[in-house]
């Protein structure tokens, strides 16, 4: 499956984000703290998706790294437009961990945001963010710092990765409904 075309009116995602960790990422002063926290949440979401899709039967020991988990999700039919920004985030995290990168660039942020928008075009610069807790924030995505934008985009990405089973189920249901629809134009049999 390469493309899923869904209307995002109401879709319940069965994955709870760690909002405390993501808020910590949002308010973090250092890029490394932002990237590591966000990567951790996307990896948790990938684990949740794998657990759901396989009934907890996938081998965690053979899929130790996020890249391996994303490859397994791809083999199970996960939508590529969700996997692309997750792979981008993973590569960026690896640049921090293994190449000594110390700051998030505008291009890195743009790569993540563009990937998310390919699947969720509603995520635009006027997207509203409200955080309540020890620290508060209310504003549009475009008003955020680069670290905050990275945390917001990664939070949405974690939701999308965790929602892969729901996206796949909704896609299958739509495909079955389309197959059951009357073929008044004679298009189903290639006519």
N, C-alpha and C positions, 0 to 999 in steps of 0.2 A: 504494500500500500504506500503510495507516494504522496497522495494529497487527500486531505480531509476538508470538506467544505461544509462548515457548520455555522448556523446562526447562533451567536452567543447571547440569547435572551435570558435563559435560565439553564444553568448546568451546575449540578451539585458535585463538588469535588470531594472525594472521600479521604482526603489527606489534610491533616492539620499541620499548618506551618508553625514553627517555633517563633512566634511573634516577638518574644523577648530577645532571641538571638538576632532576628532580622532588625529589630529596633536598635540593638547594639551596633549592628553593621551600619545602619542609617546614620547614627550619630558618631561613629568612629572617626577619629582624627587621622589615623594612619591607613594607607591603602591596603597594606597587608592584612590588617584586621578586617577590613571590608571584604576583601576577596576570599579569605579563608572562611569567614562566617557564611558568606553566600554560597561558596562551593559546598560546604557541609550541608546546607539546606537542600541544595539541588541533588546532592548524593542521597540524602534521606528520602527525597521524593522518588528518585529512581529505584531505591530499595522497595519503597511502598508499591510502586507500579509493578515491579517484578514479583513481589509477594502476591499481589492481587491476580496478576495474569497467570501465574504458575501454581496458585494454591500453596504457596510457600515451598515449592519443590525445586527451585533453582539452587544451584550450588554456590553459596557465598564464597567458599574458599577458592573457587575457580574464577570468580569475578570480583577480585579484591579492589580494583581501581574503578573510578567512575567511567573511564573510557570503555572498560570491559562491560560494565553494566549497560551503558548506552548501546554497545554493539549487540548485546543480548536482547535488549528492547527492540532494536531494529530487526533482528531475526524473528521476533515474535509479531512483527507487523506494526510497530509504533510509527506514527506519522513523522516522516523526515523533517518537516518544518519545525517540529518541536525539538528534535534531536540536534539539528544544526546549531542553534544558539547554546544548547547545553554543551556540545563539543567545543564551541568557541570559549565558553566560560572555563571549561576544563583546561584547555590549552593556555589560557591566560593565567590561571592558577598555577600551572606548571612553570610558567615563566617567572612567577614570583618565587616559587619554591626552589627551582633548580637553576635559574639563570640570574638570580639576584635582582630582578626587577623590583623597583621600590615605589612606583607611582602608576596610577591608572591614567592612560592617555585618552584623549578625546576619541581617537580612532578605535581603541578597545571598547569604549562605551558605545560608540556608534555601531560597531560590529554586533554587539549583544542586542541593542535596541532594534536594529534593522531585522535581525533574525526573529525576534519576538513579533515584530509588526508584520512579518510575512505570514504568520499564523493568526495573529490577533491584531488586525488593522485598527481596532478601536483604541489601542494604546498609542496615544499621541501626546504632544507636548502640553496640551491642556488637561491631561489626565490629573484628577485631583487626589491628593494624598492627605490623610488625616491620621496622626499618631497621637495617642493619649497614653499617659503613664507618668513615669518619673520626669521625662522630658516630653515636650509636645511640639507638634509641627502641623501646620495646616497651610496648604498651598498647592500650586500646580507643579507638575513634573519639571517644567521649564524653569521654575524658580529655585530648584534644588542645586546644590553643589555637585561636582562630578562624583564624589563619593556617595552622596545621597542618591543620585540618579542610578548609579551602579547597583546600590542596595535595592532600590525600588524595582528596577528591571529584573534583577536576580530573584526577587520575591515573586514576581509574576512568572518568571521562568520556572521556579520551584513549583508553583501552583500548576503550571501547564504540564510539567514532567510528572508530577503526582497524579494529574488528571488523565494521563494517557489511557488507562483502562476505560474510563468513562467516555473519552473521545472515540475510542475504538468501538465501544458498544453502541454509541449513538450513530456512528457511521454505518455499522452493520444493520442496525434497525432501519435506518433510512434507505439502505440498499435493498433490504428485504421488502420494504413498503413499495419502493419503486418497481421491483420485480412483480409485485402483486397488482400493480395498477393496470387498468385496461390498456391495451396497445391499440388505441384508436387510429394511429397513423401508420401502423405496421412497421415500426422501427426496431422492435426488439429482435427480430430475426434477420436483421441486416437487409431488409427489403427497401 
